[in-house]
Each structure stands twice: as structure tokens, then as C-alpha cells.
């Protein structure tokens, strides 16, 4: 028997999913004294992840930062940091292992669907203000939430 149970749950399927979870927990407890149960909100979707990286790729091909070309991961760090400030958060800086200054930023992989939607809108607005031509076929993805 597998030792992992993961399901998406919503108001329509909650009874069925919770019944399956109850049965799964019962089976696990037959061979384990203690188990761990976690319930959390959904993190970003695959569609959002593809859209985010496509947008960052378009920016990396067209723009520089402080006169220097950057790769997708570098642009992601810049946008996640800027988005944190733009949405009322604070930058968290630390001195690294070799004395360097580092930004302890949010992980996009752990962002909620709505938080990543907000980041995508932030990047889209920046792109519009900085003449970025987003690749239309890669840029157009319906997001589940609109952040005002």
C-alpha cells in the first residue's frame, strides 16, 4: 500500500474525498502508530507556472537590468522581490555564508494560486510599461482569479 494520499477537494466532492481519506488513514494506522495529516490550500497551477516562465523568457530576451542581460531565474528573483514590496511586504535581506548580501525571497513553487496570479499581473504591468512584446500564444492563459 502506498503511504501517500493526495486529492483536490472542493465543495462538490468534499464528502467523497473525506470518506476516502478516512479509509486511507484507517489502513495506514494498522501498520503505523502515528501518521501525519496535512490540509492546505492549492499552490500554483501548471498553467500558471508555464505562463510565468514564458513571460520571464520573453523579458530575458528583450530587456536588460542595469545594462546587463539576465536569465529567467535572475528575472524571477527581481520580480518576486519587487512584487513583495508592491503588495505591502518587506524585503528580507541577510548576510550569506561568504559575506555576500542575499535576498530571502518567496518561493514561487509554494505560492497560492491567487498569489501567483498577482505576481503574473505585476510582471504583465511591468512589461506593458517597458515595451515588452509577450509571445501571444505563450502569454494567453486564463487565470482562475483576478487580483484588483
FIVEXRO-490345 format. One record per residue (C-alpha): residue number from 0; x, y, z. Coordinates in steps of 0.25 Angstrom, whole numbers, plus 5000, padded with zeros to 4 digits. Layout:
BEGIN
NUM / X / Y / Z
...
# end
This chain:
BEGIN
0 / 5000 / 5000 / 5000
1 / 5005 / 5014 / 4997
2 / 5007 / 5023 / 5009
3 / 5002 / 5036 / 5002
4 / 4988 / 5041 / 4999
5 / 4987 / 5054 / 4991
6 / 4974 / 5059 / 4985
7 / 4968 / 5072 / 4981
8 / 4955 / 5075 / 4989
9 / 4944 / 5085 / 4987
10 / 4930 / 5087 / 4991
11 / 4925 / 5077 / 4981
12 / 4934 / 5066 / 4985
13 / 4937 / 5068 / 4999
14 / 4929 / 5057 / 5005
15 / 4934 / 5046 / 4995
16 / 4949 / 5051 / 4997
17 / 4948 / 5051 / 5012
18 / 4942 / 5037 / 5012
19 / 4954 / 5032 / 5004
20 / 4963 / 5040 / 5013
21 / 4957 / 5034 / 5026
22 / 4958 / 5020 / 5020
23 / 4973 / 5022 / 5016
24 / 4976 / 5027 / 5030
25 / 4970 / 5015 / 5036
26 / 4979 / 5006 / 5027
27 / 4991 / 5014 / 5030
28 / 4989 / 5013 / 5045
29 / 4988 / 4998 / 5044
30 / 5003 / 4998 / 5041
31 / 5008 / 5011 / 5047
32 / 5006 / 5016 / 5062
33 / 5005 / 5031 / 5057
34 / 5003 / 5037 / 5044
35 / 5003 / 5052 / 5039
36 / 4991 / 5058 / 5032
37 / 4992 / 5071 / 5025
38 / 4981 / 5080 / 5019
39 / 4985 / 5093 / 5011
40 / 4981 / 5102 / 5000
41 / 4985 / 5099 / 4986
42 / 4998 / 5105 / 4981
43 / 5001 / 5110 / 4967
44 / 4995 / 5102 / 4955
45 / 5004 / 5096 / 4944
46 / 4997 / 5106 / 4934
47 / 5002 / 5118 / 4943
48 / 5016 / 5112 / 4944
49 / 5017 / 5111 / 4929
50 / 5011 / 5125 / 4927
51 / 5021 / 5131 / 4938
52 / 5033 / 5125 / 4931
53 / 5029 / 5128 / 4917
54 / 5027 / 5143 / 4921
55 / 5041 / 5143 / 4928
56 / 5047 / 5137 / 4916
57 / 5041 / 5148 / 4907
58 / 5046 / 5158 / 4917
59 / 5060 / 5152 / 4917
60 / 5061 / 5152 / 4902
61 / 5057 / 5167 / 4901
62 / 5062 / 5174 / 4913
63 / 5074 / 5177 / 4922
64 / 5075 / 5180 / 4936
65 / 5085 / 5191 / 4940
66 / 5090 / 5190 / 4926
67 / 5093 / 5175 / 4927
68 / 5085 / 5163 / 4921
69 / 5079 / 5154 / 4931
70 / 5074 / 5139 / 4930
71 / 5060 / 5135 / 4934
72 / 5064 / 5131 / 4949
73 / 5070 / 5145 / 4951
74 / 5058 / 5152 / 4946
75 / 5049 / 5143 / 4954
76 / 5057 / 5148 / 4967
77 / 5056 / 5162 / 4963
78 / 5041 / 5161 / 4960
79 / 5037 / 5153 / 4973
80 / 5045 / 5163 / 4981
81 / 5038 / 5175 / 4975
82 / 5025 / 5168 / 4976
83 / 5027 / 5166 / 4991
84 / 5029 / 5181 / 4993
85 / 5018 / 5185 / 4983
86 / 5008 / 5177 / 4991
87 / 5011 / 5182 / 5005
88 / 5022 / 5173 / 5009
89 / 5037 / 5175 / 5013
90 / 5050 / 5171 / 5007
91 / 5057 / 5161 / 5016
92 / 5072 / 5162 / 5014
93 / 5083 / 5154 / 5020
94 / 5098 / 5153 / 5020
95 / 5101 / 5140 / 5013
96 / 5112 / 5129 / 5016
97 / 5123 / 5137 / 5009
98 / 5119 / 5151 / 5014
99 / 5110 / 5154 / 5002
100 / 5097 / 5161 / 5003
101 / 5085 / 5152 / 4999
102 / 5070 / 5154 / 4998
103 / 5062 / 5143 / 5005
104 / 5050 / 5143 / 4995
105 / 5037 / 5136 / 4994
106 / 5037 / 5122 / 4987
107 / 5028 / 5123 / 4974
108 / 5026 / 5108 / 4976
109 / 5019 / 5110 / 4989
110 / 5011 / 5122 / 4985
111 / 4996 / 5120 / 4985
112 / 4988 / 5121 / 4972
113 / 4983 / 5135 / 4975
114 / 4997 / 5140 / 4980
115 / 5004 / 5135 / 4967
116 / 4992 / 5142 / 4959
117 / 4996 / 5155 / 4966
118 / 5011 / 5153 / 4962
119 / 5007 / 5150 / 4948
120 / 4999 / 5162 / 4947
121 / 5011 / 5170 / 4953
122 / 5020 / 5165 / 4943
123 / 5010 / 5168 / 4932
124 / 5008 / 5182 / 4936
125 / 5023 / 5184 / 4937
126 / 5024 / 5178 / 4923
127 / 5014 / 5188 / 4917
128 / 5021 / 5199 / 4924
129 / 5034 / 5195 / 4918
130 / 5030 / 5191 / 4904
131 / 5032 / 5176 / 4905
132 / 5025 / 5168 / 4894
133 / 5020 / 5156 / 4900
134 / 5019 / 5144 / 4891
135 / 5004 / 5143 / 4889
136 / 5002 / 5128 / 4889
137 / 5010 / 5126 / 4901
138 / 5005 / 5139 / 4909
139 / 4990 / 5136 / 4907
140 / 4985 / 5127 / 4919
141 / 4973 / 5128 / 4927
142 / 4976 / 5131 / 4941
143 / 4966 / 5126 / 4952
144 / 4966 / 5139 / 4960
145 / 4967 / 5154 / 4956
146 / 4974 / 5162 / 4966
147 / 4970 / 5177 / 4967
# end
